[in-house]
Amino acid sequence: MTVAPPSATEPLSLVVVDDHEMVVAGLKQMLAPFVDRIRVVGSAHDVADALEAVVSLRPDLVLADVRLVGESGLDLCRKLAERVPGQRVVLLSVYDDEQYVFQALRAGAAGYLLKRIRGEELVAQLELAAAGTTVIDATMAGRVATSAARLERDEFWPGAHLGLTHRESEVLALMASGCSNRAIASRLVIGDQTVKTHVRAVLRKLGVADRTAAVAAALREGMFQ
């Protein structure tokens, strides 16, 4: 779907997705003074409801929390890419961590903003996102750029020489720190089953039979100093 730049006369349409009714109500109240620029046409509290709302309403934008009950805003981005190609989704989060930004962009998000953003700035950022710009919270932009440069030099990908993907390396690092599958899922904002898939891939690529052996192999390789 081709998204046109915002019109001077027609406000952008927005679907808000958050599993807390209070947050949805707060966002609607925050955006109310800017009804001439952006209009909330629907809301949802989980991924299933959000998919239904977006397919039905075809909004210019979706503003979704990263964390939702059962599934995440990242899951929503991936599913919308299949159901409504080209749909612009901006993720809203309390997590001030550039790694979450990279996860969001890999999932196809059009932006990553922090929940402390003010109304005027939120509207401005959503207008940019609707026009095709990838928006990142201003307080994180510098760190994201620095981290991207370091990632390009493989500094954040210590398992690359062992054939591990970036995400598999992240999972292995969390395994080494003693995290359970559930804790890894929470830290990386992915599903438990996805974590299990990554763990199996790590074991296979390292040629080991269990998590303990995988961590031992990683330490022998000097992956985590």
N, C-alpha and C positions, 0 to 999 in steps of 0.2 A: 504494500500500500504506500503510495506517495503522500507524504505529509506536506501540506502547503504552509508557508509562513503565516503567522497569525495576521488576521485582517484587522484593519483599524476600526471596523464597524461591527464585526462579529466576534464575540468572545470565544476563547478556546473552551472546548468541553473536556471535563476531567472526571475520571472515576477514581475514588479514594479507596484504598484497601488497607485495613488494619484490623487486627483481631480484638482491639479494645474500643468499645463504643465511645468511651470518653475521648479517645484520640481522634476518632472520626469526627465527632461533634466539634472538637477543638479546631481541627483543620477547616471544617466548614465555616466556623465563626471567624477564623483568621482570614479566610479568603473572601468572606462576604463583602467587605468594603471595595473589593476589586472586581465586582460582578460584571463590569463593563469590559474587563480584560480576560477573565477566566470564570467559568461557571461549573460547579460540581453537579453533574447530571446523574450520578449514581455512586453507590458505595457497596463494599463487600467486606466480609470478615475472614474469609479463607480462600484458598486457591480455586476451589470448585465454583464458589459463588462468583469470584472475580472473573473467571473464564466466561461464565454465563452472562455476566453483566457486560463485559467487553464485546462479546460476540453480538449481543442484542443492541447495545447502544453505539458501538463503534466510535468511541471518544477520540479526541485528538491526542490525549495523554492519559496514562495511568500513573498514579502516585501511590506506591506500595511500601509498606514496612518490610525490612529485610526479614524479620522474624514473624512468622505466622503460626497458628496452631496446626500441627501435623506436617505442613510443608512450609517452605520459605518463599520470600520474594524472588529468590534466584530460580526456584522451581517454576514460579509464575512466569518469569521472563522466558524460560526455555519452552514452556507449554504454549505461551502466546506466539512464540516464533513459529510454531507448527500450525496453530489454529488461525492466527491473524497475522500473517507475515507483514513486517513493517511497522507493527504497533510500537509506539514509543512508550517506554516504561522508565520512570525515574524512581530510584529506590531512596527511601528515607530511613535513617538509622541513628541510633545513639552511639554506634561504634566508630570512634575516631582512630581508625587503623587503616593504613593504606593497603594492606593485604585484602581487606574486605572490598576495597575499591576494585582491585584487580579481579577478584571473584565476580563482582557485579558486571564488570565489562566483559569478562569471558562468557558470562551467561546471556549477554546481549542487551544489558541495560543501557539506556540513553543517558544515565547520570546517577550520581550518588551524592546525596545531600544529608546534612546532619539535622536532627530534630530541633536543635536550638536556633535554627534559622528564623529570621523575622519575616513577617508577611510580605512586605514590599519586595524583599530580596527573593523570597520563594516564588512569587509571581514572575519576577524578571527571569529567574533561572528556568522556570517552566516554559516561558515564552521562547527562550533560546533553544531549549530541548525540542520544542514543537517545530522550530525552524530548521532542525537538523544538527544542532551543535551538541556535542557531548559535554555535559555539565558536571563539574566536581566542586564540592564545597570549597570556598576560597581559603578556608583555614587549613585545608589539606593539600592544596594544589602543589605547593613547593615540595612537600615530602613525597607526594606521588611521583613527581617528575624525577626526583633523586633516586627513589626506589626502582623506578623503571630503568634508569640508566645502570644501576647496579645489577638488576635482573638481566639486562642485556649482556653484562660481563660474566654472567653465571654465578655471581656472588651469592644469590639466594637459591641456587639450584645445585647443592652439593652432590646430589645423586645422579647428575646427568651422565657422568662417565660410566655409571653402572647400568645405564639404560632406563633409569627411572624418569618418569615425567615429573614436572614441577609439583603437581598435586601429590603424586606418590611420595616424593621426597618430603613434602609437608606432613603427610600421614606418618611416615617413618620417624620423623623428628618428634612428633607427638607421642608415638609409641615409645620412643627412647626416653621421653620424660615421664612415662608411667601412665599415660592417659588410656582409659578404656575406650572401646568403640563409641559408646554413647558420648563420652567427653570429647572425642575427636569430632564427632558429628556436630556437636554444639559449637566447638571452636571454629570449625570451617564452614558452618552454616550449610551442611549437606545432610542427606538422609542416612540412617543407620545402615541400610542395605548398600548404599554407595560406598560407605566406609569399608564394609566387608569386601566389596569388589576390589577396592584399592589395596587392602591388606593382602588379599589373595595374589594380586599382581606383584606386589612387593616380594612376597615369599617366593613366587615363581622366578622372578628375575634375579633374585639373590641366590637361588638354588638351595633354600633352606626349608625346614618343615614347620617351624613355629615362630611366634613373635619374638621369643627370647633369642633364638638363633639369628633372626633378622637384625635385632638391635646389636648383637655381638658383632655381626658382619659389618654393620655400619660403623661401629666404633673402631674396628680393625682398619677400615678404610679411611679413618680420620674424617668422616663426614661431619661429625659434630664435635667441635673443639670446646 
